[in-house]
């Protein structure tokens, strides 16, 4: 058997872990599991194809269907082979992005009778304020966390199935239950689900919280994507579940609304969401006269 398999969210966090000196193989999981078409649990071929189309569309075609599909297939092959490792260690943040991913991976492991895993979930680190996630840590800081890992319990595996179902089918009633759950086996889930509920369109503006925050940043005079990112991150509540790809998708959506709320001027009609085709500082984003007043719910 191989020694250890470390499954982690985020390329920057994965790179830090790889150079941290922690023994074992590092595998970065990539998917946006809190939205998009899918079913609970292990995906079939049709589900993988639907998610690949979704990822292609949400990245403006820059990721590509075949590339997305190949990446998804590889992830589940790797998870299937995880039983061959002596130890499986899951590294995740407390944010929405990571908690939806953690719940899905635990659910898939349970369905494949892979019941041995250790979990290291981080919601803070001394001296780093605000703390948004493992991607902020240096290799030595990552290594210092390793002794905090704990075995995944049967209650956590079972609870993960409930959470995965909620995100897969977007069950509003179940979301409300999870958001108000006290003492859950995965204690970071309620706050993550509550943050997702804030992304539901506000009845007055039709905007979710992230769209509202981005629109407010643009209204305040931040014109380039890096400026908007910094201002939006400062206004949001840690841990920050979204990255640049998600924020660019939201800004592109604001430009694609009927009528559009913002104007994007740059080397390309829309912000690149995967492989950058230009320096983001070359883009300028402005509010259109009919731009709705943001409502930060």
C-alpha positions in Angstrom: 0.0 0.0 0.0 1.0 3.6 -0.6 1.7 5.8 2.5 -0.6 8.8 2.7 -2.9 10.7 0.3 -3.7 14.3 1.2 -6.8 15.7 -0.4 -7.0 19.5 -0.3 -9.0 22.4 -1.8 -7.1 25.1 -3.6 -4.0 25.1 -5.8 -2.1 27.6 -3.6 -2.8 25.6 -0.5 -1.9 22.4 -2.3 1.5 23.9 -3.4 2.2 25.0 0.2 1.4 21.5 1.4 3.6 19.8 -1.2 6.6 21.8 0.0 5.8 21.6 3.7 7.7 18.4 4.4 4.5 16.6 5.4 5.0 13.1 4.0 2.6 11.8 1.4 1.0 12.6 -2.0 -1.0 15.8 -2.4 -4.1 15.8 -4.5 -6.1 19.1 -5.1 -9.9 18.7 -5.6 -11.5 21.2 -8.0 -15.2 21.8 -8.3 -17.8 24.3 -7.2 -20.1 21.9 -5.3 -22.5 24.5 -3.8 -24.1 25.2 -7.1 -24.7 23.7 -10.5 -26.4 20.5 -11.7 -25.6 17.3 -9.8 -27.1 14.5 -7.7 -26.1 13.6 -4.2 -23.3 11.2 -3.8 -21.1 9.5 -6.4 -21.8 11.0 -9.9 -22.7 8.8 -12.9 -21.4 9.6 -16.4 -24.4 11.9 -17.2 -23.8 13.9 -14.1 -20.1 14.4 -14.8 -21.0 15.6 -18.3 -23.6 18.0 -16.9 -21.1 19.4 -14.4 -18.4 19.7 -17.1 -20.9 21.8 -19.2 -21.7 23.9 -16.2 -18.1 24.6 -15.4 -17.4 25.4 -19.0 -20.3 27.9 -19.0 -19.5 29.5 -15.7 -15.9 30.1 -16.8 -17.1 31.7 -20.0 -15.8 28.8 -22.1 -12.2 29.4 -21.1 -12.0 26.1 -19.1 -13.4 24.1 -22.0 -15.8 21.1 -21.7 -13.3 18.4 -22.5 -10.8 19.8 -20.1 -13.4 20.1 -17.3 -14.7 16.6 -18.0 -11.3 15.0 -17.9 -10.5 16.7 -14.7 -13.7 15.6 -13.0 -13.2 12.0 -14.2 -9.7 12.0 -12.9 -10.8 13.2 -9.4 -13.3 10.3 -8.9 -10.7 7.8 -10.2 -8.3 9.1 -7.6 -10.9 9.0 -4.9 -11.8 5.4 -5.9 -8.1 4.5 -5.5 -7.8 6.2 -2.1 -8.5 2.8 -0.4 -5.0 1.7 -1.6 -3.4 4.4 0.7 -2.5 3.6 4.3 -3.8 7.0 5.4 -6.1 9.6 3.8 -5.9 13.1 5.2 -8.5 15.7 4.3 -7.4 19.4 4.5 -10.2 22.0 4.4 -11.3 25.5 5.4 -14.4 26.4 7.3 -15.9 28.3 4.3 -18.8 27.5 2.1 -16.6 26.4 -0.8 -14.7 23.9 1.3 -17.5 22.6 3.4 -19.7 21.7 0.5 -16.7 19.9 -1.0 -15.8 18.2 2.2 -19.4 16.9 2.6 -19.4 15.6 -0.9 -16.0 13.8 -0.6 -17.0 12.2 2.7 -20.3 11.1 1.1 -18.5 9.5 -1.9 -16.0 7.8 0.4 -18.9 6.3 2.5 -20.6 5.1 -0.6 -17.4 3.3 -1.7 -16.9 1.8 1.8 -13.8 3.9 2.4 -14.2 4.6 6.1 -10.6 5.5 7.1 -9.8 9.1 6.9 -8.4 11.9 9.1 -9.7 15.5 8.9 -7.9 18.7 9.4 -10.4 21.7 9.2 -9.0 25.2 9.8 -11.0 28.3 10.6 -8.2 30.4 12.1 -4.4 30.8 12.3 -2.5 32.8 14.9 -1.4 36.2 13.5 -3.4 36.0 10.3 -6.3 38.4 10.3 -8.6 38.2 8.5 -8.2 34.5 8.0 -9.8 33.3 4.7 -8.2 29.9 4.3 -5.3 27.5 4.0 -4.1 29.3 0.8 -2.7 32.1 3.1 -0.3 29.8 4.9 3.4 29.2 4.2 4.7 25.7 3.9 6.0 25.8 7.5 2.7 27.0 8.8 1.0 24.2 7.0 3.3 21.7 8.5 2.6 23.1 12.0 -1.1 22.1 11.6 -0.5 18.4 10.8 -0.7 17.2 14.4 -4.2 18.7 14.7 -5.7 16.1 12.4 -8.4 13.8 13.9 -10.1 10.6 12.6 -13.4 11.2 10.8 -16.2 9.7 12.9 -19.1 7.7 11.7 -21.4 10.5 12.8 -19.4 12.9 10.5 -19.8 10.5 7.5 -23.5 10.3 8.1 -24.0 14.0 8.6 -22.0 14.7 5.4 -24.6 12.8 3.4 -27.3 15.2 4.6 -25.2 18.2 3.7 -24.3 16.8 0.3 -28.0 16.2 -0.4 -28.9 19.8 0.5 -26.4 21.3 -1.9 -27.0 18.8 -4.7 -30.8 19.4 -4.8 -30.7 23.0 -3.4 -33.2 22.0 -0.7 -34.3 25.3 0.9 -36.0 23.7 3.9 -33.0 21.5 4.6 -30.7 24.5 4.2 -32.6 26.3 6.9 -32.4 23.3 9.2 -28.7 23.0 8.7 -28.1 26.8 9.1 -29.7 26.6 12.6 -28.3 23.3 13.6 -26.6 23.3 17.0 -23.6 21.0 17.8 -23.5 19.3 14.4 -20.8 16.6 13.7 -19.2 19.0 11.2 -19.3 22.2 13.3 -18.4 24.5 10.4 -21.4 23.6 8.3 -24.1 25.9 9.8 -22.2 29.1 9.1 -21.2 27.9 5.6 -24.9 27.1 4.7 -26.0 30.5 6.2 -23.6 32.2 3.9 -25.0 30.4 0.9 -28.5 31.4 1.8 -27.3 35.0 1.5 -26.6 34.4 -2.2 -30.2 33.8 -2.9 -31.5 36.8 -5.0 -32.8 39.6 -2.9 -36.5 40.3 -3.7 -35.9 44.0 -4.2 -32.8 44.0 -6.3 -32.6 40.5 -7.6 -29.0 40.3 -6.5 -27.2 37.9 -4.2 -24.8 39.2 -1.5 -21.6 38.8 -3.6 -23.1 40.6 -6.6 -24.3 43.3 -4.2 -20.9 43.7 -2.6 -19.2 43.8 -6.1 -21.6 46.4 -7.4 -21.1 48.5 -4.3 -17.3 48.3 -4.8 -17.7 49.5 -8.4 -20.1 52.3 -7.3 -17.5 53.4 -4.8 -15.0 54.0 -7.6 -13.0 50.8 -7.8 -12.7 50.3 -11.5 -10.1 47.5 -12.1 -10.7 43.9 -11.2 -7.9 43.8 -8.6 -9.3 46.9 -6.9 -12.8 45.4 -7.0 -11.6 42.1 -5.6 -9.8 43.9 -2.7 -12.7 46.1 -1.8 -15.3 43.2 -2.1 -13.1 40.9 0.1 -12.8 43.7 2.7 -16.5 44.1 2.9 -17.4 40.4 3.1 -17.4 38.4 6.3 -14.6 35.8 6.7 -14.1 33.1 5.8 -14.3 34.2 2.2 -15.8 31.3 0.2 -15.1 32.8 -3.2 -12.0 33.4 -5.3 -11.3 35.5 -8.3 -12.9 33.1 -10.8 -16.2 33.3 -8.9 -16.1 37.1 -8.5 -15.3 37.6 -12.2 -18.3 35.3 -13.1 -20.5 37.5 -10.9 -19.3 40.7 -12.6 -19.8 39.2 -16.0 -23.3 38.3 -15.0 -24.0 41.9 -14.0 -22.8 42.9 -17.5 -25.0 40.3 -19.1 -28.2 41.2 -17.3 -31.2 42.7 -19.2 -30.7 45.6 -18.8 -27.0 45.4 -17.9 -25.9 46.9 -14.6 -22.2 47.4 -15.4 -20.0 48.0 -18.5 -16.8 46.1 -19.0 -14.1 47.7 -21.1 -11.0 45.8 -21.9 -9.0 43.5 -24.2 -12.0 41.1 -24.1 -15.7 41.7 -23.8 -15.8 39.8 -20.5 -13.4 39.1 -17.7 -11.3 36.0 -18.2 -12.3 33.4 -15.6 -9.7 30.6 -16.0 -6.7 31.1 -18.3 -6.1 34.8 -18.2 -5.9 36.3 -21.7 -4.8 39.7 -20.6 -3.6 41.8 -17.6 -6.6 42.3 -15.5 -5.4 45.9 -14.8 -6.2 46.7 -18.4 -9.9 46.2 -17.8 -12.2 49.0 -16.6 -15.6 48.4 -15.1 -18.2 51.1 -14.5 -21.8 51.4 -13.3 -24.4 51.9 -15.9 -27.2 54.5 -15.3 -29.8 51.8 -14.8 -27.6 50.0 -12.3 -29.7 48.8 -9.3 -28.8 49.9 -5.8 -27.1 47.0 -4.2 -28.7 45.4 -1.3 -26.2 43.6 1.0 -28.5 41.1 2.7 
